[in-house]
């Protein structure tokens, strides 16, 4: 029987909400996990701290 997927926490209200649009994923056999990276699109920051 293959290993089961365990969800420890959900950080958003939709799949991959915390990373935006998923664009890359890799399986890490050493740590038995999958790492996903995403694209949030254009993020605006004025640099003023407000």
Beta strands, then each sheet from edge to edge (+ up, - down):
strand 1: 21-28
strand 2: 33-39
sheet 1: 1+ 2-
end
